[in-house]
Each structure stands twice: as structure tokens, then as C-alpha cells.
Amino acid sequence: MDLKELKRLVELFEKSSISELEIDEKGTKVRLRKGGAGSAEVSAYRHITHTPPSPHQASLTQTKTEEVTAGIKHKKVVPQGDNYVIVESPMVGTFYRASSEGSAPYVKEGDVIEKGQVLCIVEAMKLMNEIESEVRGRIVSILIENAHSVEFGEPMFVIEKV
């Protein structure tokens, strides 16, 4: 769905009497919702997923994940293999690397971590949810910038098992 189609869809939606519309077309999901006084809220995103490598491929492959959120592209290189664990966000919210502004981050790239160690906080509906590691390992990559939003299932960390 291109920008012209999206603009036309919003215009038609604003003129209609329906209060909410959700469309999923070729990997692009658009949700329109009217608030009070006829205003419309628009969210559109595209998520391109990767099929895991087959057993005959090398144990370490590089996967590029491209996400488009509100017209902003982010490219991430995510290692795949038996030695790597991808920590995904368990909810939609805001990602924080530290317990408070000015505090040291829970973890940094290169840190060796223990199972159960706090990696970050995801704030959802004013609740601070500590995200803990499920494995002992080394932080290879932190994929989300501090204080940025995360989607459910979005990769946040790459951990190499130790």
C-alpha cells in the first residue's frame, strides 16, 4: 500500500460512519480508529519475517530484518544458530535499558549474564515489567534504542550461550 492509497483510505474513513477499520494487505497492516469529534487515529506498519535456516546451512547465518514503522526504516542484523538466543519483547510498550534516567544500564553489549538476570524494562500501561534472561550467556547485540517503543515479539537482544 503506497502513500496515495493510504491517504485516500483515511479520507474515505473520515467521511464514513464507521468508528474503526483494520486492513492487512500483503504484509502491511493499517488500523484506523475514530476518536471524539470525528478525528481519526492512523497506524500503519510492515513487518517482514525470516524463515529459520535449514539444517544443511552453516550454523551461523546473518539475517536482515527490516521494519517500517510510521515511515521510518530500521535495519538490524540478527545472528541465527543454535548458540544464539533472541530475546523478544513479551508485550507492546517502551523499552528502557536502565531502572531510571541517569542510572547505569542493566546490561551492555559484551557483558556476560546469568540466567534470571534483568536485561531491561518494558513499560506498558504505566507498569514497569522487568525482562529477565532465560539463559546464561554473553550479550552480542542490543537491538532497540533506549526509550523507544517495542512491539510484541520484536527482537530486543541477541545472546550467545556460554
N, C-alpha and C positions, 0 to 999 in steps of 0.2 A: 504494500500500500504506500503510495507516494504522498507527498505533502498536499498536492491539489485534491486528491481523493479524500484525505483526512479533513481538510478544510471544508469541503463540500458536505461530508458526513456530519461535521459539527454544526454547520448552518442548517441542514435539514433537521437534525436532532433538536436544535433550539426552537425551531418553528413547530415541532410536533408536541403532542400532549403526553408522550411517554416520559417517565422520570429516570429510567436507567436503560442503557443499551450496552451489550458486550459482544464484540466480534473477534473471532480468531481466524485469521486468513493467512495461510502459508507461513506460519511461524510468527506472524505479527499479531499481537493481541491489543485491541483497543477497547477501553471501557469509558463510557460517557455516563455521567450522573448529574442530574439537576439538583442544585441546592435551592435555597429560598430565593424568591424574586426572579425566577427564570434564569439564573446563572447556571452555567454548565461547567463541570469539572471534567478534565480530559487527562487520561493517562494512556500512554502507548509505549510498548516495549517489545523488543525482539530478543529471544534467547536461542542461540544456536548451540546444540549439544554435540558431544563427541561420543562415538561408539567406542567402547574399550578395545584395545589392541588384541588381535588373535594370538593364541599361544605360540605360533611359529615366528612372530615378530620378536625383535630384540626386547630384552626385559625392561629397558628404559627407552621410552619414546617421548617426543615433545608434542604436546597437544596445544593448539592455539584455540582459545575460547574468545569469541567476540560477543560482546553485549552492547546493545544500543539502548540507552535509557534517556528518554527525552531529547533525542538528537545528539547525545554525547557518546562517542565510541571509546571503549576501553579494551585494549588487547592485553591478554595475560598468557604467559607460557606456563603450563602446568605439567610437571613431570608425571608420568604414569608408570606403574610397575608394582610388583609385589612388595618392594621395600618402602614404598611411599604410601602415606595416608593423607587423604584430602579431608580437612575439617570443614564441613559445610554449616551454614547458618541454619539453626533449627526453627527460625521464625523470621518474620519481617520486622525490621527495626533499624536502630542506629548503632553502628559498630564503634566501640571505644577500646583503645589499646591500654588504657590506664584507669585506675579507680576514680581519679579526679584530674582536672586540668592542672598541669604543673607537676603531677606525680610521675614517677618512673613507670615506663610501660611494663606490663606483666611479663612479656617476652620480647626478644629481639631476634632477628634473623641470625642463625648460627648458635643460638642458645640450645643447650641440652636440657630436656624437660623430662619430668616424671609423669607416670600415669596419674591422673586426677589433679594435676597442676592447672591452675586457672590460666587461660590463654588470653581472654578478652572479656568484655561485657557487651551484650546486645541489649539495648534499651528498647522495650516495647510497651507502649501504653503506660509510660512513666514508671515501669518496673525494670529494675536492673537485673539482668539474667547473666550470671557468671557461666562462661563456656569453658569446660574442662577438657583436658586431653584424655583420650581413651587409650593412648599408648605411650611408652617411653620412647623418646627419640630426639632428633635434632630439628629445629625449625629451619627449613630450607627457604621458605618464602612466605611473606605476609602479603596477601593479595588485595586487601581492602585498605584504603586510606583512613586514618583516624577521623572520627566524627562524620563518616559518610554512611549513607543508607545501604542496607543489605536486604536481599530478597530471600525468601525461604529456599533452602537448598543451594544457595550461592556459595561457591568455594571461598573460604577465608584464609586458610593456612595450608601449606604443604609441609608435612612432617616426614622425615626419613627415619624409619625404625632403627633403633640401636640395640 
